[in-house]
Amino acid sequence: MKTRVHSDELKQETYKGLEERGITIDAMAEIVYTLQAPYAPELTMETCRDSVHAVLRKREVQHAVLVAVELDKLAEAKALSPVLQRIVETDEGLFGVDETIALGAVNINGSIAVTTFGFLDKAKIGIIKELDTKREDGKVNTFMDDIVCAICANASGRIAHRMRDEEEQKESMVAELDKIRENFKEHIHPYEPLVANPLYEASSCNLSELSLTEEKA
């Protein structure tokens, strides 16, 4: 009988694979911060880290990470067939399977994540550039650099969507408060509580008279 891989084991292997390839959460969070900070002055690195972790909880992303790690390791070990070996270890320009695998994991946060992925794949900033240019000691990151692009693009897109949601919630709250104020102005005269409210009339009594009444009682 086939046994499924438990989600906890899958998550553990994903983080382990990233660590083995020298990819940290902070390194990816820095890219996310660089992308989103111009649009969110109050953005913090902690929020960016949380977003990266949230993306890494997605099964599609975990699968892509494991495949990328394995293929790059096989290329480093010269374990691929001769033609594919040369293509992968040199990251040949017309080889697009690495991007295809990454794109399969980048759609979870909408078109903004896809366009951000395209930008990162060309700009190659931060840890992505390090992975793309690291060739010493037979290192191969042909698949891994694109997967990191996908993770950062997803985390960035996730923050962008949440920022929009928060803005709309604030706008709705302000509109609701304005509506309450308008209703209050329409139905209650500013002096009406002072004239009609019996509590106000009672509070206007002479305190000494109240004291005398209490003593007589």
C-alpha positions in Angstrom: 0.0 0.0 0.0 1.3 3.5 -0.9 2.0 5.7 2.0 1.6 9.4 1.7 4.3 11.8 2.9 3.0 13.7 5.9 2.9 17.5 5.6 5.2 17.9 8.7 7.9 15.7 7.0 7.5 17.6 3.8 7.9 21.0 5.5 10.9 19.7 7.4 12.6 18.5 4.2 11.8 21.8 2.5 13.6 23.9 5.2 16.4 21.3 5.3 16.9 21.6 1.5 17.0 25.3 1.6 19.5 25.3 4.4 21.7 22.8 2.6 21.9 25.1 -0.4 22.8 28.1 1.8 19.5 29.9 1.5 18.2 31.5 4.6 14.8 33.0 5.5 16.4 36.4 6.2 18.1 36.4 2.8 14.7 35.9 1.0 13.0 38.4 3.4 15.5 41.1 2.5 14.5 40.7 -1.2 10.8 40.9 -0.2 11.5 44.0 1.8 13.3 45.7 -1.1 10.4 45.0 -3.4 7.6 46.2 -1.1 9.1 48.9 1.1 8.6 51.7 -1.4 4.9 51.0 -1.3 4.6 50.3 2.4 6.6 52.8 4.6 5.6 50.9 7.8 6.7 47.5 6.5 9.1 45.5 8.8 11.5 42.7 8.2 9.5 40.6 10.6 6.4 40.9 8.3 8.6 39.9 5.3 9.9 36.9 7.2 6.4 35.9 8.2 5.3 36.1 4.6 8.2 33.9 3.4 7.3 31.3 6.0 3.6 31.5 4.9 4.7 30.8 1.3 6.9 27.9 2.4 3.8 26.3 4.0 2.3 25.8 0.6 2.5 22.3 -0.7 3.1 23.4 -4.3 6.1 25.5 -3.2 7.5 22.6 -1.0 7.3 20.2 -3.9 9.1 22.7 -6.2 11.9 23.3 -3.6 12.5 19.5 -3.2 12.7 18.9 -7.0 15.0 21.9 -7.5 17.3 20.8 -4.7 17.5 17.3 -6.0 18.2 18.2 -9.6 20.9 20.6 -8.7 22.6 18.0 -6.4 22.4 15.4 -9.2 24.1 17.9 -11.6 26.8 18.6 -9.0 27.4 14.8 -8.7 27.6 14.5 -12.5 24.7 12.0 -12.2 22.7 13.3 -15.1 22.9 11.9 -18.7 25.8 13.6 -20.6 23.7 16.0 -22.7 21.4 17.1 -19.9 24.4 17.3 -17.6 26.1 19.9 -19.8 22.8 21.9 -20.2 22.1 22.0 -16.5 25.5 22.6 -15.1 26.1 25.6 -17.5 22.5 26.9 -17.1 22.2 27.1 -20.9 20.3 30.2 -22.0 17.6 28.4 -23.9 16.9 25.9 -21.2 13.6 26.9 -19.6 12.6 23.9 -17.6 14.0 25.5 -14.4 11.6 28.5 -14.9 8.8 26.2 -15.8 9.1 24.4 -12.4 9.3 27.7 -10.6 6.3 29.1 -12.4 4.3 26.1 -11.2 4.8 27.4 -7.7 4.4 31.1 -8.3 0.7 31.3 -9.2 -0.6 30.9 -5.7 -0.6 34.7 -5.1 -2.0 35.9 -8.4 -0.6 37.8 -11.4 1.3 40.2 -9.3 3.5 37.3 -8.1 4.0 36.2 -11.7 5.1 39.6 -12.9 7.4 40.0 -9.9 8.9 36.6 -10.6 9.8 37.8 -14.2 11.4 40.9 -12.7 13.5 39.0 -10.2 14.5 36.4 -12.8 16.0 39.3 -14.9 17.2 41.6 -12.1 18.7 38.8 -9.9 19.1 40.8 -6.7 20.5 39.6 -3.3 20.7 35.9 -2.7 19.3 35.2 -6.2 22.4 36.8 -7.8 24.7 34.9 -5.5 23.1 31.6 -6.5 23.1 32.5 -10.2 26.8 33.4 -10.2 28.1 30.8 -7.8 30.1 28.3 -9.9 33.2 27.5 -7.8 33.8 24.0 -6.5 31.3 22.5 -9.1 28.3 24.3 -7.5 25.1 24.2 -9.6 22.1 26.3 -8.7 20.3 26.2 -12.1 17.0 25.2 -10.6 17.4 26.7 -7.1 17.9 30.4 -8.1 14.5 30.3 -10.0 12.8 28.6 -7.0 14.0 31.4 -4.7 12.7 33.9 -7.3 9.3 32.1 -7.0 9.3 32.2 -3.1 10.2 35.9 -3.0 7.7 36.8 -5.6 5.0 34.9 -3.8 5.9 36.5 -0.5 5.9 39.9 -2.0 2.6 39.4 -3.8 1.0 38.1 -0.6 2.0 41.3 1.2 0.7 43.5 -1.6 -2.7 41.7 -1.5 -2.8 42.1 2.3 -1.9 45.8 2.2 -4.8 46.3 -0.2 -7.2 44.4 2.1 -6.1 46.4 5.1 -6.6 49.7 3.2 -10.1 48.7 2.1 -11.0 47.7 5.7 -9.8 51.1 7.0 -11.8 52.8 4.3 -14.9 50.8 5.2 -14.5 51.7 8.9 -14.1 55.4 8.2 -17.2 55.4 5.9 -19.2 53.6 8.6 -18.1 56.1 11.2 -19.0 59.0 9.0 -22.5 57.5 8.4 -23.0 57.1 12.2 -22.0 60.8 12.7 -24.4 61.9 10.0 -27.3 59.9 11.5 -26.5 61.4 14.9 -26.6 64.9 13.5 -29.9 64.4 11.6 -31.8 62.9 14.5 -30.5 64.6 17.6 -30.6 68.4 18.2 -27.3 69.5 19.9 -29.3 71.0 22.8 -32.0 68.4 23.1 -30.3 66.2 25.7 -29.9 69.2 28.0 -33.6 70.1 27.8 -35.4 66.8 27.6 -33.1 64.5 29.6 -34.5 64.0 33.1 -31.1 62.9 34.3 -29.8 66.3 33.4 -32.6 68.0 35.3 -31.9 65.9 38.4 -28.2 66.7 38.2 -29.1 70.4 38.0 -30.7 70.3 41.5 -29.1 72.1 44.4 -26.9 69.5 46.1 -27.6 71.1 49.5 -31.4 70.6 49.0 -30.7 66.9 48.2 -28.7 66.6 51.4 -31.5 68.2 53.5 -34.1 65.9 52.0 -32.0 62.9 52.8 -31.6 64.1 56.5 -35.4 64.6 56.8 -36.0 61.1 55.5 
